[in-house]
Amino acid sequence: MEQMILRLPNVKAITGLSRSTIYLRMSEGTFPQHISLGSRAVGWLRSEVADWMEQRILESRGSELGMG
């Protein structure tokens, strides 16, 4: 399976999170870790960001139903 790498502007646009929130959640272990693309470049695997978003949706819907 071919992986797609997202750069920070794409991750921000897709998730609606700010740069500082992304890095804070990474440090808390509640957001996917970035991967190094070079000496000054990082990216995130699209599949991991998509999985993270799906989990947030499931948790939100569960709490709306009194299940989470």
PDB file of N, CA, C and O in Angstrom:
ATOM      1  N   MET A   1       0.846  -1.190   0.000  1.00  0.00           N
ATOM      2  CA  MET A   1       0.000   0.000   0.000  1.00  0.00           C
ATOM      3  C   MET A   1       0.885   1.246   0.000  1.00  0.00           C
ATOM      4  O   MET A   1       1.816   1.351   0.799  1.00  0.00           O
ATOM      5  N   GLU A   2       0.600   2.164  -0.876  1.00  0.00           N
ATOM      6  CA  GLU A   2       1.377   3.386  -0.977  1.00  0.00           C
ATOM      7  C   GLU A   2       0.949   4.376   0.099  1.00  0.00           C
ATOM      8  O   GLU A   2      -0.238   4.651   0.271  1.00  0.00           O
ATOM      9  N   GLN A   3       1.926   4.904   0.815  1.00  0.00           N
ATOM     10  CA  GLN A   3       1.653   5.883   1.864  1.00  0.00           C
ATOM     11  C   GLN A   3       1.787   7.288   1.303  1.00  0.00           C
ATOM     12  O   GLN A   3       2.636   7.552   0.452  1.00  0.00           O
ATOM     13  N   MET A   4       0.944   8.184   1.786  1.00  0.00           N
ATOM     14  CA  MET A   4       1.048   9.586   1.412  1.00  0.00           C
ATOM     15  C   MET A   4       1.487  10.365   2.641  1.00  0.00           C
ATOM     16  O   MET A   4       0.984  10.140   3.741  1.00  0.00           O
ATOM     17  N   ILE A   5       2.418  11.274   2.451  1.00  0.00           N
ATOM     18  CA  ILE A   5       2.916  12.095   3.546  1.00  0.00           C
ATOM     19  C   ILE A   5       2.299  13.476   3.441  1.00  0.00           C
ATOM     20  O   ILE A   5       2.296  14.097   2.379  1.00  0.00           O
ATOM     21  N   LEU A   6       1.778  13.943   4.564  1.00  0.00           N
ATOM     22  CA  LEU A   6       1.186  15.272   4.641  1.00  0.00           C
ATOM     23  C   LEU A   6       2.151  16.207   5.352  1.00  0.00           C
ATOM     24  O   LEU A   6       2.748  15.836   6.363  1.00  0.00           O
ATOM     25  N   ARG A   7       2.304  17.400   4.836  1.00  0.00           N
ATOM     26  CA  ARG A   7       3.103  18.419   5.507  1.00  0.00           C
ATOM     27  C   ARG A   7       2.190  19.194   6.452  1.00  0.00           C
ATOM     28  O   ARG A   7       0.967  19.068   6.383  1.00  0.00           O
ATOM     29  N   LEU A   8       2.786  19.994   7.332  1.00  0.00           N
ATOM     30  CA  LEU A   8       2.038  20.677   8.380  1.00  0.00           C
ATOM     31  C   LEU A   8       0.844  21.491   7.863  1.00  0.00           C
ATOM     32  O   LEU A   8      -0.236  21.383   8.442  1.00  0.00           O
ATOM     33  N   PRO A   9       0.982  22.295   6.810  1.00  0.00           N
ATOM     34  CA  PRO A   9      -0.196  23.051   6.357  1.00  0.00           C
ATOM     35  C   PRO A   9      -1.380  22.146   5.996  1.00  0.00           C
ATOM     36  O   PRO A   9      -2.532  22.503   6.246  1.00  0.00           O
ATOM     37  N   ASN A  10      -1.099  20.983   5.413  1.00  0.00           N
ATOM     38  CA  ASN A  10      -2.166  20.045   5.075  1.00  0.00           C
ATOM     39  C   ASN A  10      -2.792  19.448   6.333  1.00  0.00           C
ATOM     40  O   ASN A  10      -4.012  19.316   6.421  1.00  0.00           O
ATOM     41  N   VAL A  11      -1.953  19.088   7.307  1.00  0.00           N
ATOM     42  CA  VAL A  11      -2.463  18.512   8.555  1.00  0.00           C
ATOM     43  C   VAL A  11      -3.342  19.535   9.274  1.00  0.00           C
ATOM     44  O   VAL A  11      -4.406  19.191   9.788  1.00  0.00           O
ATOM     45  N   LYS A  12      -2.900  20.782   9.308  1.00  0.00           N
ATOM     46  CA  LYS A  12      -3.707  21.841   9.936  1.00  0.00           C
ATOM     47  C   LYS A  12      -5.046  22.006   9.227  1.00  0.00           C
ATOM     48  O   LYS A  12      -6.081  22.135   9.880  1.00  0.00           O
ATOM     49  N   ALA A  13      -5.033  22.002   7.905  1.00  0.00           N
ATOM     50  CA  ALA A  13      -6.265  22.182   7.136  1.00  0.00           C
ATOM     51  C   ALA A  13      -7.221  21.011   7.327  1.00  0.00           C
ATOM     52  O   ALA A  13      -8.430  21.207   7.456  1.00  0.00           O
ATOM     53  N   ILE A  14      -6.685  19.805   7.346  1.00  0.00           N
ATOM     54  CA  ILE A  14      -7.528  18.614   7.463  1.00  0.00           C
ATOM     55  C   ILE A  14      -8.134  18.484   8.857  1.00  0.00           C
ATOM     56  O   ILE A  14      -9.310  18.149   9.000  1.00  0.00           O
ATOM     57  N   THR A  15      -7.321  18.752   9.893  1.00  0.00           N
ATOM     58  CA  THR A  15      -7.778  18.535  11.272  1.00  0.00           C
ATOM     59  C   THR A  15      -8.459  19.760  11.877  1.00  0.00           C
ATOM     60  O   THR A  15      -9.271  19.628  12.793  1.00  0.00           O
ATOM     61  N   GLY A  16      -8.135  20.942  11.375  1.00  0.00           N
ATOM     62  CA  GLY A  16      -8.651  22.162  11.980  1.00  0.00           C
ATOM     63  C   GLY A  16      -7.875  22.580  13.212  1.00  0.00           C
ATOM     64  O   GLY A  16      -8.282  23.503  13.917  1.00  0.00           O
ATOM     65  N   LEU A  17      -6.756  21.908  13.482  1.00  0.00           N
ATOM     66  CA  LEU A  17      -5.934  22.222  14.647  1.00  0.00           C
ATOM     67  C   LEU A  17      -4.840  23.215  14.271  1.00  0.00           C
ATOM     68  O   LEU A  17      -4.404  23.274  13.122  1.00  0.00           O
ATOM     69  N   SER A  18      -4.407  23.992  15.255  1.00  0.00           N
ATOM     70  CA  SER A  18      -3.289  24.898  15.034  1.00  0.00           C
ATOM     71  C   SER A  18      -1.970  24.141  15.168  1.00  0.00           C
ATOM     72  O   SER A  18      -1.936  23.019  15.672  1.00  0.00           O
ATOM     73  N   ARG A  19      -0.897  24.760  14.715  1.00  0.00           N
ATOM     74  CA  ARG A  19       0.433  24.159  14.820  1.00  0.00           C
ATOM     75  C   ARG A  19       0.746  23.830  16.277  1.00  0.00           C
ATOM     76  O   ARG A  19       1.203  22.729  16.588  1.00  0.00           O
ATOM     77  N   SER A  20       0.499  24.788  17.166  1.00  0.00           N
ATOM     78  CA  SER A  20       0.845  24.566  18.576  1.00  0.00           C
ATOM     79  C   SER A  20       0.026  23.431  19.181  1.00  0.00           C
ATOM     80  O   SER A  20       0.546  22.670  19.997  1.00  0.00           O
ATOM     81  N   THR A  21      -1.229  23.305  18.803  1.00  0.00           N
ATOM     82  CA  THR A  21      -2.063  22.223  19.326  1.00  0.00           C
ATOM     83  C   THR A  21      -1.594  20.871  18.793  1.00  0.00           C
ATOM     84  O   THR A  21      -1.588  19.886  19.531  1.00  0.00           O
ATOM     85  N   ILE A  22      -1.210  20.816  17.548  1.00  0.00           N
ATOM     86  CA  ILE A  22      -0.694  19.564  16.976  1.00  0.00           C
ATOM     87  C   ILE A  22       0.530  19.104  17.754  1.00  0.00           C
ATOM     88  O   ILE A  22       0.617  17.943  18.154  1.00  0.00           O
ATOM     89  N   TYR A  23       1.482  20.019  17.969  1.00  0.00           N
ATOM     90  CA  TYR A  23       2.710  19.643  18.671  1.00  0.00           C
ATOM     91  C   TYR A  23       2.451  19.347  20.146  1.00  0.00           C
ATOM     92  O   TYR A  23       3.099  18.471  20.718  1.00  0.00           O
ATOM     93  N   LEU A  24       1.519  20.058  20.767  1.00  0.00           N
ATOM     94  CA  LEU A  24       1.156  19.759  22.156  1.00  0.00           C
ATOM     95  C   LEU A  24       0.570  18.365  22.267  1.00  0.00           C
ATOM     96  O   LEU A  24       0.958  17.591  23.141  1.00  0.00           O
ATOM     97  N   ARG A  25      -0.358  18.045  21.388  1.00  0.00           N
ATOM     98  CA  ARG A  25      -0.973  16.705  21.428  1.00  0.00           C
ATOM     99  C   ARG A  25       0.030  15.606  21.085  1.00  0.00           C
ATOM    100  O   ARG A  25      -0.060  14.497  21.613  1.00  0.00           O
ATOM    101  N   MET A  26       0.977  15.904  20.211  1.00  0.00           N
ATOM    102  CA  MET A  26       2.045  14.933  19.943  1.00  0.00           C
ATOM    103  C   MET A  26       2.834  14.670  21.219  1.00  0.00           C
ATOM    104  O   MET A  26       3.137  13.519  21.532  1.00  0.00           O
ATOM    105  N   SER A  27       3.168  15.720  21.954  1.00  0.00           N
ATOM    106  CA  SER A  27       3.957  15.550  23.174  1.00  0.00           C
ATOM    107  C   SER A  27       3.172  14.809  24.253  1.00  0.00           C
ATOM    108  O   SER A  27       3.756  14.138  25.104  1.00  0.00           O
ATOM    109  N   GLU A  28       1.857  14.932  24.215  1.00  0.00           N
ATOM    110  CA  GLU A  28       0.995  14.214  25.163  1.00  0.00           C
ATOM    111  C   GLU A  28       0.735  12.774  24.721  1.00  0.00           C
ATOM    112  O   GLU A  28       0.207  11.965  25.484  1.00  0.00           O
ATOM    113  N   GLY A  29       1.110  12.469  23.490  1.00  0.00           N
ATOM    114  CA  GLY A  29       0.872  11.138  22.952  1.00  0.00           C
ATOM    115  C   GLY A  29      -0.535  10.928  22.443  1.00  0.00           C
ATOM    116  O   GLY A  29      -0.982   9.790  22.296  1.00  0.00           O
ATOM    117  N   THR A  30      -1.252  12.036  22.167  1.00  0.00           N
ATOM    118  CA  THR A  30      -2.636  11.928  21.709  1.00  0.00           C
ATOM    119  C   THR A  30      -2.820  12.330  20.246  1.00  0.00           C
ATOM    120  O   THR A  30      -3.946  12.511  19.783  1.00  0.00           O
ATOM    121  N   PHE A  31      -1.712  12.466  19.525  1.00  0.00           N
ATOM    122  CA  PHE A  31      -1.754  12.773  18.101  1.00  0.00           C
ATOM    123  C   PHE A  31      -0.609  12.016  17.447  1.00  0.00           C
ATOM    124  O   PHE A  31       0.434  11.832  18.074  1.00  0.00           O
ATOM    125  N   PRO A  32      -0.772  11.573  16.212  1.00  0.00           N
ATOM    126  CA  PRO A  32       0.301  10.819  15.549  1.00  0.00           C
ATOM    127  C   PRO A  32       1.625  11.587  15.532  1.00  0.00           C
ATOM    128  O   PRO A  32       1.648  12.805  15.357  1.00  0.00           O
ATOM    129  N   GLN A  33       2.703  10.868  15.712  1.00  0.00           N
ATOM    130  CA  GLN A  33       4.043  11.463  15.661  1.00  0.00           C
ATOM    131  C   GLN A  33       4.430  11.752  14.213  1.00  0.00           C
ATOM    132  O   GLN A  33       4.073  11.005  13.302  1.00  0.00           O
ATOM    133  N   HIS A  34       5.163  12.846  14.015  1.00  0.00           N
ATOM    134  CA  HIS A  34       5.642  13.151  12.672  1.00  0.00           C
ATOM    135  C   HIS A  34       6.834  12.274  12.341  1.00  0.00           C
ATOM    136  O   HIS A  34       7.430  11.647  13.216  1.00  0.00           O
ATOM    137  N   ILE A  35       7.165  12.242  11.068  1.00  0.00           N
ATOM    138  CA  ILE A  35       8.353  11.525  10.616  1.00  0.00           C
ATOM    139  C   ILE A  35       9.288  12.535   9.972  1.00  0.00           C
ATOM    140  O   ILE A  35       8.843  13.507   9.362  1.00  0.00           O
ATOM    141  N   SER A  36      10.564  12.302  10.110  1.00  0.00           N
ATOM    142  CA  SER A  36      11.565  13.200   9.552  1.00  0.00           C
ATOM    143  C   SER A  36      11.677  12.974   8.040  1.00  0.00           C
ATOM    144  O   SER A  36      11.786  11.842   7.568  1.00  0.00           O
ATOM    145  N   LEU A  37      11.648  14.067   7.310  1.00  0.00           N
ATOM    146  CA  LEU A  37      11.798  14.014   5.857  1.00  0.00           C
ATOM    147  C   LEU A  37      13.148  14.559   5.418  1.00  0.00           C
ATOM    148  O   LEU A  37      13.524  14.451   4.251  1.00  0.00           O
ATOM    149  N   GLY A  38      13.858  15.136   6.346  1.00  0.00           N
ATOM    150  CA  GLY A  38      15.161  15.746   6.063  1.00  0.00           C
ATOM    151  C   GLY A  38      15.609  16.511   7.284  1.00  0.00           C
ATOM    152  O   GLY A  38      15.019  16.378   8.356  1.00  0.00           O
ATOM    153  N   SER A  39      16.642  17.309   7.133  1.00  0.00           N
ATOM    154  CA  SER A  39      17.190  18.012   8.288  1.00  0.00           C
ATOM    155  C   SER A  39      16.225  19.032   8.887  1.00  0.00           C
ATOM    156  O   SER A  39      16.285  19.301  10.087  1.00  0.00           O
ATOM    157  N   ARG A  40      15.340  19.601   8.077  1.00  0.00           N
ATOM    158  CA  ARG A  40      14.413  20.620   8.590  1.00  0.00           C
ATOM    159  C   ARG A  40      12.974  20.397   8.141  1.00  0.00           C
ATOM    160  O   ARG A  40      12.160  21.318   8.192  1.00  0.00           O
ATOM    161  N   ALA A  41      12.663  19.207   7.711  1.00  0.00           N
ATOM    162  CA  ALA A  41      11.318  18.944   7.200  1.00  0.00           C
ATOM    163  C   ALA A  41      10.725  17.715   7.876  1.00  0.00           C
ATOM    164  O   ALA A  41      11.399  16.703   8.070  1.00  0.00           O
ATOM    165  N   VAL A  42       9.453  17.828   8.228  1.00  0.00           N
ATOM    166  CA  VAL A  42       8.734  16.699   8.807  1.00  0.00           C
ATOM    167  C   VAL A  42       7.401  16.544   8.098  1.00  0.00           C
ATOM    168  O   VAL A  42       6.933  17.454   7.414  1.00  0.00           O
ATOM    169  N   GLY A  43       6.803  15.383   8.272  1.00  0.00           N
ATOM    170  CA  GLY A  43       5.492  15.120   7.707  1.00  0.00           C
ATOM    171  C   GLY A  43       4.789  14.063   8.523  1.00  0.00           C
ATOM    172  O   GLY A  43       5.381  13.436   9.401  1.00  0.00           O
ATOM    173  N   TRP A  44       3.529  13.873   8.226  1.00  0.00           N
ATOM    174  CA  TRP A  44       2.704  12.880   8.911  1.00  0.00           C
ATOM    175  C   TRP A  44       2.126  11.932   7.878  1.00  0.00           C
ATOM    176  O   TRP A  44       1.795  12.341   6.765  1.00  0.00           O
ATOM    177  N   LEU A  45       2.007  10.677   8.243  1.00  0.00           N
ATOM    178  CA  LEU A  45       1.372   9.720   7.343  1.00  0.00           C
ATOM    179  C   LEU A  45      -0.123  10.015   7.286  1.00  0.00           C
ATOM    180  O   LEU A  45      -0.789  10.127   8.315  1.00  0.00           O
ATOM    181  N   ARG A  46      -0.632  10.138   6.074  1.00  0.00           N
ATOM    182  CA  ARG A  46      -2.050  10.442   5.891  1.00  0.00           C
ATOM    183  C   ARG A  46      -2.930   9.407   6.583  1.00  0.00           C
ATOM    184  O   ARG A  46      -3.944   9.757   7.187  1.00  0.00           O
ATOM    185  N   SER A  47      -2.550   8.147   6.499  1.00  0.00           N
ATOM    186  CA  SER A  47      -3.350   7.081   7.108  1.00  0.00           C
ATOM    187  C   SER A  47      -3.439   7.244   8.629  1.00  0.00           C
ATOM    188  O   SER A  47      -4.488   6.980   9.217  1.00  0.00           O
ATOM    189  N   GLU A  48      -2.350   7.677   9.268  1.00  0.00           N
ATOM    190  CA  GLU A  48      -2.367   7.863  10.720  1.00  0.00           C
ATOM    191  C   GLU A  48      -3.224   9.055  11.124  1.00  0.00           C
ATOM    192  O   GLU A  48      -3.941   9.001  12.123  1.00  0.00           O
ATOM    193  N   VAL A  49      -3.148  10.136  10.342  1.00  0.00           N
ATOM    194  CA  VAL A  49      -3.991  11.310  10.619  1.00  0.00           C
ATOM    195  C   VAL A  49      -5.458  10.951  10.409  1.00  0.00           C
ATOM    196  O   VAL A  49      -6.311  11.345  11.205  1.00  0.00           O
ATOM    197  N   ALA A  50      -5.757  10.211   9.353  1.00  0.00           N
ATOM    198  CA  ALA A  50      -7.135   9.791   9.072  1.00  0.00           C
ATOM    199  C   ALA A  50      -7.659   8.882  10.180  1.00  0.00           C
ATOM    200  O   ALA A  50      -8.812   9.013  10.589  1.00  0.00           O
ATOM    201  N   ASP A  51      -6.830   7.965  10.669  1.00  0.00           N
ATOM    202  CA  ASP A  51      -7.233   7.089  11.773  1.00  0.00           C
ATOM    203  C   ASP A  51      -7.503   7.898  13.031  1.00  0.00           C
ATOM    204  O   ASP A  51      -8.465   7.630  13.750  1.00  0.00           O
ATOM    205  N   TRP A  52      -6.650   8.894  13.302  1.00  0.00           N
ATOM    206  CA  TRP A  52      -6.830   9.760  14.463  1.00  0.00           C
ATOM    207  C   TRP A  52      -8.163  10.502  14.369  1.00  0.00           C
ATOM    208  O   TRP A  52      -8.902  10.594  15.349  1.00  0.00           O
ATOM    209  N   MET A  53      -8.462  11.027  13.183  1.00  0.00           N
ATOM    210  CA  MET A  53      -9.716  11.753  12.989  1.00  0.00           C
ATOM    211  C   MET A  53     -10.919  10.826  13.163  1.00  0.00           C
ATOM    212  O   MET A  53     -11.906  11.206  13.794  1.00  0.00           O
ATOM    213  N   GLU A  54     -10.845   9.635  12.619  1.00  0.00           N
ATOM    214  CA  GLU A  54     -11.936   8.668  12.754  1.00  0.00           C
ATOM    215  C   GLU A  54     -12.189   8.338  14.214  1.00  0.00           C
ATOM    216  O   GLU A  54     -13.338   8.224  14.640  1.00  0.00           O
ATOM    217  N   GLN A  55     -11.116   8.184  14.982  1.00  0.00           N
ATOM    218  CA  GLN A  55     -11.260   7.894  16.412  1.00  0.00           C
ATOM    219  C   GLN A  55     -11.932   9.053  17.144  1.00  0.00           C
ATOM    220  O   GLN A  55     -12.760   8.830  18.027  1.00  0.00           O
ATOM    221  N   ARG A  56     -11.584  10.290  16.783  1.00  0.00           N
ATOM    222  CA  ARG A  56     -12.218  11.461  17.420  1.00  0.00           C
ATOM    223  C   ARG A  56     -13.720  11.462  17.116  1.00  0.00           C
ATOM    224  O   ARG A  56     -14.533  11.759  17.992  1.00  0.00           O
ATOM    225  N   ILE A  57     -14.081  11.132  15.881  1.00  0.00           N
ATOM    226  CA  ILE A  57     -15.493  11.096  15.493  1.00  0.00           C
ATOM    227  C   ILE A  57     -16.227  10.031  16.297  1.00  0.00           C
ATOM    228  O   ILE A  57     -17.308  10.284  16.829  1.00  0.00           O
ATOM    229  N   LEU A  58     -15.646   8.851  16.383  1.00  0.00           N
ATOM    230  CA  LEU A  58     -16.290   7.762  17.138  1.00  0.00           C
ATOM    231  C   LEU A  58     -16.451   8.124  18.602  1.00  0.00           C
ATOM    232  O   LEU A  58     -17.495   7.853  19.196  1.00  0.00           O
ATOM    233  N   GLU A  59     -15.425   8.737  19.193  1.00  0.00           N
ATOM    234  CA  GLU A  59     -15.513   9.140  20.598  1.00  0.00           C
ATOM    235  C   GLU A  59     -16.577  10.205  20.790  1.00  0.00           C
ATOM    236  O   GLU A  59     -17.321  10.174  21.770  1.00  0.00           O
ATOM    237  N   SER A  60     -16.651  11.148  19.859  1.00  0.00           N
ATOM    238  CA  SER A  60     -17.642  12.217  19.953  1.00  0.00           C
ATOM    239  C   SER A  60     -19.056  11.663  19.829  1.00  0.00           C
ATOM    240  O   SER A  60     -19.945  12.038  20.594  1.00  0.00           O
ATOM    241  N   ARG A  61     -19.257  10.789  18.883  1.00  0.00           N
ATOM    242  CA  ARG A  61     -20.588  10.208  18.681  1.00  0.00           C
ATOM    243  C   ARG A  61     -20.969   9.319  19.863  1.00  0.00           C
ATOM    244  O   ARG A  61     -22.136   9.275  20.251  1.00  0.00           O
ATOM    245  N   GLY A  62     -20.007   8.617  20.433  1.00  0.00           N
ATOM    246  CA  GLY A  62     -20.273   7.773  21.589  1.00  0.00           C
ATOM    247  C   GLY A  62     -20.694   8.595  22.785  1.00  0.00           C
ATOM    248  O   GLY A  62     -21.603   8.207  23.519  1.00  0.00           O
ATOM    249  N   SER A  63     -20.025   9.758  22.995  1.00  0.00           N
ATOM    250  CA  SER A  63     -20.367  10.589  24.139  1.00  0.00           C
ATOM    251  C   SER A  63     -21.730  11.252  23.936  1.00  0.00           C
ATOM    252  O   SER A  63     -22.446  11.507  24.903  1.00  0.00           O
ATOM    253  N   GLU A  64     -22.088  11.531  22.677  1.00  0.00           N
ATOM    254  CA  GLU A  64     -23.406  12.091  22.400  1.00  0.00           C
ATOM    255  C   GLU A  64     -24.504  11.103  22.757  1.00  0.00           C
ATOM    256  O   GLU A  64     -25.611  11.498  23.123  1.00  0.00           O
ATOM    257  N   LEU A  65     -24.195   9.824  22.651  1.00  0.00           N
ATOM    258  CA  LEU A  65     -25.166   8.781  22.965  1.00  0.00           C
ATOM    259  C   LEU A  65     -25.061   8.310  24.414  1.00  0.00           C
ATOM    260  O   LEU A  65     -25.747   7.373  24.822  1.00  0.00           O
ATOM    261  N   GLY A  66     -24.186   8.977  25.193  1.00  0.00           N
ATOM    262  CA  GLY A  66     -24.012   8.595  26.581  1.00  0.00           C
ATOM    263  C   GLY A  66     -23.196   7.325  26.745  1.00  0.00           C
ATOM    264  O   GLY A  66     -23.308   6.632  27.756  1.00  0.00           O
ATOM    265  N   MET A  67     -22.354   7.016  25.721  1.00  0.00           N
ATOM    266  CA  MET A  67     -21.600   5.771  25.767  1.00  0.00           C
ATOM    267  C   MET A  67     -20.102   6.015  25.933  1.00  0.00           C
ATOM    268  O   MET A  67     -19.352   5.041  26.003  1.00  0.00           O
ATOM    269  N   GLY A  68     -19.635   7.228  25.999  1.00  0.00           N
ATOM    270  CA  GLY A  68     -18.200   7.431  26.041  1.00  0.00           C
ATOM    271  C   GLY A  68     -17.811   8.531  26.852  1.00  0.00           C
ATOM    272  O   GLY A  68     -16.620   8.816  26.976  1.00  0.00           O
TER     273      GLY A  68
END
